[in-house]
């Protein structure tokens, strides 16, 4: 099922969403992707939430837990009634895992949500697709938006894997 999640994320990335376009909502509506609770659906957690819904993840899990590093970590009491995702050790990250990175060490549960598209290599890097970040766009340019990039295990705060029961 994680392959479906990565496939959905790849489809969004291929839509070539740039932050400076100012047209995020109409692109998501035009492609019938929907969006979460923000006026900017390329925002990191909301990008993962939209991909999750496209792939068939339960609505409450996708739109309430996935867009928040705090809710993913169980730090928000109102989210405790929802089924938590499975915790994954950073070195065990696999394609399709949801990863919270913390490059600034600001929060122990992370400051940015990404979707892993590979397991870590021998150097400790794994590939991602993510929103609200700087990296490679679908048109081949580098810029901000929904992008592909590599992350280091040393900047990984937490990692999660969707459980089978969280899919429709």
N, C-alpha and C positions, 0 to 999 in steps of 0.2 A: 504494500500500500504506500510505502514511502516513495516508490517510483512514481506513483500518481501525483504525489505532492510536488516532487521535483519537476515533473512534466508540466503541472499547472504554473509553477514559478517560472519555468522556461518560457511558457506562452506569454506571461505578463512581461518578462524581460524583452521578448521579441517585439512587444508592442512599442518599445523604444520610448519609455516614459522619462522625460527630462523635467527636473524641477523648474527650470526657467521657462518652460512652455506655458505655464499658467493654465493648462487645459487638462489637468489630471482627471477631474470628475467626468467630463464629457467622453474622454477616452475609455474610462471604465464602464460608463453607461453604454456607449456605442458598441463595446465588445460584450455587453451583458455580464460583466464581471462583478458588478455591485461593489460596495465598499463598506468599511466598518464605521466607527463612530467619529470620523474626522472629515474636515473639508479637504484634506490632503491624503488620499488613499495610498500614495507612495511612501508615506511615513513607515518606518521600519516594521513595527509590530502589525500594522494594519496591512501592509503588503503580505506578510506571512499569513494573516487571517484570511485575506481574500483568496490567496492560493489554496489554503486549507479548505475553504468552502467549495472552491472549484473542484477540488480533488475528492470531496465527499466526507469531510470531517463534520461532526455534529455542530450545529449552529452555536450553541452556548459555549462550547469549547473554543471554537474558532473566533467568535466575536467578543467573548468576555475574558478568556484566559490569555490567548495568544498575543493580544496587542500590548501586554504589560509585563515588564520584567518582574515587578513586585508581585503580580498575581501568579505568574509562573512559579515564583519561589514560595508561594503560599503566605505572603506577607500582608495580604488584604483579607480581613476576616469575612467580608461579604462574599468572597469567592470560594470559601471552604466547602460549600455544599456541592460544588462541581467536582467531577472526578479529576484528580491531579494527573499530570503526565508522569511517565516513568523518568526518574533521574538517571542520567548517563554520566559516567566518568569522562572528562574531556578526552583522555587518550583512547576512549572507546567510541568516539563519534563516528557515525555512519552517514551515508547519503540519506537525506530526508529528515535528519534530526534538527530540532530547533535549538539554536545556540544563543546564549546571552553573552555578549562580549563586554569587556570592561577595560578598554585601553587606558583610561585615566585613573583607574582604581578608585573611582568615586563611590560606587556602591558594591557591596560584596555579591549581590545577585545580578549585577550587570547594568549597563546603560544603553545597550543597543541589541536588537533582536535580528538574527540572521538565519538563513536556511542553509545548512551544510549540503553541498552537492558532491562531497567526497569524504573519505576517511582521511585522517592525518597521514602525511607521508613521513619518511624517515627523518626529515628535517624538522618536523613538527608543524607543518603548514597544511591547511585544508581549504578547499575551494568553497565559495559561497555565492548565493544570489541574495541581494538585500535591497531594501528601499531606503531612501533618505541617507544615501551614502555617496562617496566619491569612488569611481572605478570605471570599468569598461562597460560602455553602453552597447546596445544592439547594433547601432550604426557604425561601431568600430572606434568612435571617439571616446575620450576620457571626459568624465564630467559627473555631475550630481544627478541622482534620480534612482531608478531601479537599475542596479549594476551587478556585474560579476567581479569578484576579487578573491584574494587569498587572505586568510587570517592565520595568526600564530596561536598555537595552543597556550602560550604564555599570557595571552590577553583574554582567554576564555574564562568567564566567571562560572557559568553553569551550562549544562546541556540537558535536553529533554527529548524523549521519544514518545510519540503518540501510541497509545494502547489500541489494540484491535477493537475494544468496546467503544472507542471514541469516534469510530467511523460509522457513517449511516449504513 
